[in-house]
Structures are given as C-alpha cells and as structure tokens.
Amino acid sequence: MTPRNLDSHLKPLEKAGDVKLKKVLSDRSRTAVEITQKGAQETGKYFRLLRELLNGV
C-alpha cells in the first residue's frame, strides 16, 4: 500500500468522524492516526455483524 493509497482510505474515515489524522513533524512527513470513540463503536458493530454472519454459515 502506498502513502497515497492509504490516504485515500483514511480521508473518508476522517470525514465520517471515525478517525483523527494529525501531521507529525519529524525528519520526514508522517501522519498519526487515532481512532475516535465513534470509530471504535462502529468497528465493534462491524465485528459483531461479521461474527454473526460467520456463525450462521
């Protein structure tokens, strides 16, 4: 995965409020990604649904 590709996946999550992106100053460009409470809840819902689907197979 390239940095540009990763950015294209993270931007919609940031717009939805699921993650926070923060530029970090260092010797090269870096971005820190932090999951928000909303993002953690949405991820939990996704895994519960996935577990239900897999258990039903």
N, C-alpha and C positions, 0 to 999 in steps of 0.2 A: 504494500500500500504506500503510495506516495504522499508527501505532505499535502499536496493539492487535493488528492482524493480524500484524505482524512478530513480536511477542512470542509469539503462538500458534504460530508456526513454529519459533521459536528454543527455546522451553521443552522440547519433546521431544528436540531435538538435544542440549541441555544434560543432560537426564536420561539420555540414551544415552551421554554422555561424549564426544560428537563436538566440542562447543564449550564454551568457558568464557565466562560472562557476568559482567561486572563493572560496577557502578554507578560513574559518574564524576561527581564534584562539580564543578559549574560554574554558570553563571547560570541554566541550566535542566536538567531531568532528562535525562541521557544514559546510554546503556549501551554499553560496549565489548564487542565480540565477538572472541574469539580461537579459532582452530581448534586442536584438540589433535592430538597425533601420531596417535591412533586415528582422529580425524575426517579427517585428511589421507590416511591409508591407505584408509579407506572411500571417500573421494571418488575416489582413484586407481582402486580396484576398479570403481567405478561407471563412470568414463570408459573404462576398458579394455573393459568389457562393452558399453557403448554403441558404441564404435568397432568391436568385433567384429560387432555387430548391423548397423551401417550398412555395413560392408564386405561383408556377406553378401547385401545387397539387390541 
